[in-house]
Amino acid sequence: MNVRTFFRGALVAVVSATILPFATAGTVVYDFAGTCTFGCTGTMSAILTLQNYNPGDALTENEVVSLVYASSDLSATISSLEPGQSFTSSMPVTTGGSVFVVQGTYPGYIFGTGTAGGWSISFLHDTKDSAGPKDVGSGGTWTLQSSGVPEPSAFLLGLAGIAVAGVACGLGRKG
């Protein structure tokens, strides 16, 4: 193998490792925290995991991977959704309120939030019967924790890596 072939292979490897991770949409994670006013005490938290979602866009139920809820009296995970029963306006780009409802398959939990920070979680036995709210609260806020969309500085770092590889290839040709 000559030097030129080696540098071309190295350039392809560097470009692939730099660009390909940005070409695929990743996992987006939101945290929700609120104050309990009924059914639980203190604060509650929920972690919403989404796939192939752009923060700020309208959310479809196909993008919901799971919602994990925890309060002083209840822990619940919603990972399989009842078709056509989950909706949202959109999730915030960084932090804020959102009209959001995610409903698990029957029997299961339904979790909802409003733009003013109100929230509740209930257990549904079937399509006609609800056991009523388990926990209710206020002061809730969604916060983006991680996003599949890279920061601008990551793009600059990737471009710098490509430039270094290009210079290395150019030096290999001259030498």
C-alpha positions in Angstrom: 0.0 0.0 0.0 1.5 3.4 -1.0 1.2 6.5 1.1 -1.3 8.2 -1.2 -3.7 5.2 -0.9 -3.2 5.2 2.9 -4.1 8.9 3.2 -7.2 8.6 1.0 -8.4 5.7 3.2 -7.7 7.8 6.3 -9.6 10.8 4.8 -12.7 8.6 4.0 -12.6 7.2 7.6 -12.3 10.7 9.1 -15.1 12.2 7.0 -17.4 9.2 7.7 -16.8 9.4 11.4 -17.3 13.1 11.4 -20.4 13.5 9.1 -22.4 10.3 9.5 -23.4 10.8 13.1 -24.9 14.2 12.1 -26.9 12.7 9.2 -29.1 10.5 11.4 -31.7 11.9 13.9 -31.1 10.7 17.4 -32.8 10.4 20.7 -34.3 13.5 22.4 -34.9 13.5 26.2 -37.1 16.0 28.1 -37.5 16.2 31.9 -40.7 17.4 33.5 -40.8 18.5 37.1 -43.9 19.8 39.0 -45.3 20.3 42.5 -47.8 17.8 43.9 -51.2 19.1 45.0 -53.3 15.9 45.2 -52.4 12.3 45.6 -48.7 12.8 46.2 -46.5 15.1 48.3 -43.5 17.2 47.4 -42.4 17.2 43.8 -42.8 14.7 40.9 -40.6 14.1 37.9 -41.1 12.6 34.5 -38.6 11.7 31.8 -39.9 11.7 28.2 -37.8 9.9 25.6 -38.4 10.7 21.9 -36.9 9.4 18.7 -36.4 11.3 15.4 -38.0 14.5 16.9 -36.9 18.1 16.3 -37.6 20.3 19.4 -40.3 22.8 18.6 -42.0 20.7 15.9 -45.4 19.1 16.3 -45.0 15.8 18.1 -46.5 12.6 16.7 -47.1 9.4 18.8 -44.7 7.6 16.5 -41.9 9.7 18.0 -42.7 8.7 21.6 -40.4 6.0 23.0 -41.4 6.2 26.6 -42.5 8.3 29.6 -41.2 7.4 33.1 -43.1 9.0 36.0 -42.1 9.1 39.7 -43.7 10.8 42.7 -43.8 10.2 46.4 -46.5 7.5 46.0 -46.4 6.3 42.4 -43.9 5.0 39.8 -45.2 4.4 36.2 -43.7 3.7 32.8 -45.7 4.3 29.6 -43.9 2.6 26.7 -46.6 1.2 24.5 -49.2 3.7 23.4 -52.9 3.4 22.7 -53.2 4.3 19.0 -54.8 7.7 18.3 -55.0 8.7 22.0 -51.7 10.6 22.5 -51.1 14.1 21.3 -49.3 17.4 21.8 -49.1 20.8 20.3 -45.2 20.7 20.3 -42.5 20.3 22.8 -40.5 23.4 23.8 -37.2 24.1 22.1 -35.4 24.5 25.5 -37.8 24.9 28.4 -41.4 25.8 29.0 -45.0 24.4 29.0 -46.7 22.2 26.5 -50.1 20.7 25.9 -49.1 17.1 26.1 -51.0 13.8 26.6 -49.5 10.4 26.3 -51.7 7.3 26.9 -50.5 3.8 27.4 -52.4 0.7 26.1 -55.4 -0.4 28.2 -55.2 -1.0 31.1 -52.6 1.6 31.7 -51.6 5.1 32.6 -52.4 8.4 30.9 -50.2 11.4 31.7 -51.0 15.0 30.6 -49.7 18.5 31.0 -50.9 22.0 30.1 -49.2 25.1 28.9 -49.8 26.8 32.3 -47.9 24.0 34.1 -50.8 21.9 35.4 -50.4 18.1 35.1 -52.0 14.8 36.1 -51.6 11.1 35.8 -54.5 8.6 35.9 -55.0 4.9 35.5 -57.4 3.7 32.8 -59.0 0.3 33.1 -60.5 0.4 29.6 -61.9 2.9 27.1 -64.9 3.8 29.3 -63.6 3.4 32.9 -61.0 5.6 34.6 -60.0 5.1 38.2 -59.6 8.9 38.4 -56.5 10.9 38.8 -53.8 9.3 40.9 -51.6 12.4 41.2 -52.3 16.0 40.2 -50.2 19.1 40.4 -49.1 22.5 39.2 -46.0 24.5 38.4 -44.6 21.9 35.9 -42.1 22.7 33.3 -40.6 20.7 30.4 -36.8 21.0 30.0 -34.8 19.7 27.1 -32.0 17.5 28.5 -30.4 16.1 25.3 -31.1 16.3 21.7 -30.1 14.4 18.6 -29.4 17.7 16.9 -25.7 18.6 17.4 -24.5 22.0 18.6 -23.0 24.4 16.0 -19.6 24.0 17.7 -19.7 20.2 16.9 -20.1 21.1 13.2 -17.1 23.4 13.4 -15.0 20.7 15.1 -16.0 18.3 12.3 -15.1 20.8 9.6 -11.7 21.3 11.3 -11.1 17.6 11.3 -11.9 17.4 7.6 -9.5 20.3 6.9 -6.7 18.6 8.8 -7.3 15.4 6.8 -7.3 17.4 3.6 -4.0 19.1 4.4 -2.5 15.7 5.4 -3.6 14.3 2.0 -2.1 17.4 0.2 1.2 17.0 2.0 1.3 13.3 1.2 1.0 14.1 -2.5 3.8 16.6 -2.4 6.1 14.3 -0.5 
